[in-house]
């Protein structure tokens, strides 16, 4: 049976999602890097498996962050499963953002994220070893907007 996470662990999972949201909205790739392990593995929209933070940034982040806006997680809906030793966690969150069609038309761009997190010591901030982000059904996979 899965035990509810301790409040500090869940708060730190939520903080990870909040910090990621801030970096996505600011299109701050460099600032987001410490949230992710250098040897992370991701599933992505533009490639199946992507290994390495730099490769994920090139293949995913740079194809999405600058062409969407308003990215944020529904913080009250973030869930976590934390290992008994409290050094690994699975975080799950639903996000909202705005996408832009080729003609400039605005559309809602909701989706979900599952992230495998780890840390060296209880009380440390979480670092992502794996991410899987996907859009909800029938949401266009490409946005063509440009942030000013």
N, C-alpha and C positions, 0 to 999 in steps of 0.2 A: 504494500500500500504506500502511495506517495504521501509524504508528510508535507504540510504547508511550509514554505521557507520561513526562516527567521526574518523578522522585519528588517534588520540591517542588511541582510543578503538581498531581499527583494528591493529595498531602497536603492542599493548599489546597482542592481540590474536596471531599474528604472532610470537611474542617473546615466547609465551607459547609453540607453536609448535616447534620452534627452540631449546628451552631448552630441551624439551622432546627428540628431535632427538639426542642432545648431550649426554644425559644420556643413551639412548638406545645404541648408538655406543660405549660408554664407559662401558656398562653393569654395570651401577651405580644405583642400586636399591635404596639405601639409599638417594642419592642425588636427585632422582626423586620424592621421597615421598611428599615433600612440594608442588608439582604441583597438587596434588590430595587431595580431602577431605577425611578424615578418614572414613566417612560413604558412600563413593561413591558407585555407582551401575554401573556395566559394562556388556556388552554383550561380549562374548569371543568365540574363536575358540574351546576351550576345555571344556567349560561349558556354559550353556545358560545364566542365570542371576548369577552374582557374586556380592555379597554385602560386602563392606568393603575393604579398601585399602590393608590390609595385605592379604586378600583372593585373591584379583586381582593379587597382586604380585606373590603369590604362584602358582595360576592356570594359569596365562597368561604370565606375564613378564618373569618368570624364565623358561618357556617353549619356549620362542622365542628369547629374546635378545642375549643370549649367543651362539645361533646357526645360526645367520644371520650376515650380515655385510653391511656396507655402508648405513645404514638407514638414510633417510632424507626426509623432506617434500619439495614439489615444492612450495617454498615460494611465488612466484609471483601468484600462483593460489589459495592461501588460501582465503577463503571467511568467512564472519561473518554476523550474524543478531544480533543486539544489542537491548535490551529492551529500551523503552523511558526513564526510570530512569537510564540507563547505568550501572545497577548492575548485569544484567544477559546477557549472550550471547550464541549463538550457533556458534561454529567454525567448519569449514569443510576444510579438506585438503587431497590432494593426496600424497602418499609417494612412494618412490622407495627404494628397498633394494636388497640384494643378498641372495639367499638361496642355500642350498647344498643337493643334493640327497644322498641316502644311499651309492652310489658308489663314492661319492665325486664330481659328476658333478655339475657345477655351473648353476644356473638358475636365471632369473630376477624374482623378488618377489614384484610387485607393488600392491598397495592397497589404501584404503581410510579410513578416520577417520571422525566421527562426534563426537563432544564433547560439553556437556552442561557445561558452565562456570558461575561462580558467583564471587562476591567480595563484601566486606562490604562498601567500599567507592569508588566513582569515582576517578580514578587515581591509585588505588591499582592494583597489578598484579592479573590476573585471576587464579582461582583454579577450577579444574575439579570436577564436581559432578557426571558426567556420561560420559562414553566413549563407542563408538561402532567402533571397528576397524575390517575391513574385507579385504580380498584379492580379487583382481579382478578374474573374472571367469577363470577357468582352470589353476589357479596357485596352485601348491601343497600346502596343508595346513601345512605340516611338513617339517622342514629343519633339516638336520642332521650334519651340519657343526659345527666345534668347533673353536672358536677364540683362537689365541695363547695368 
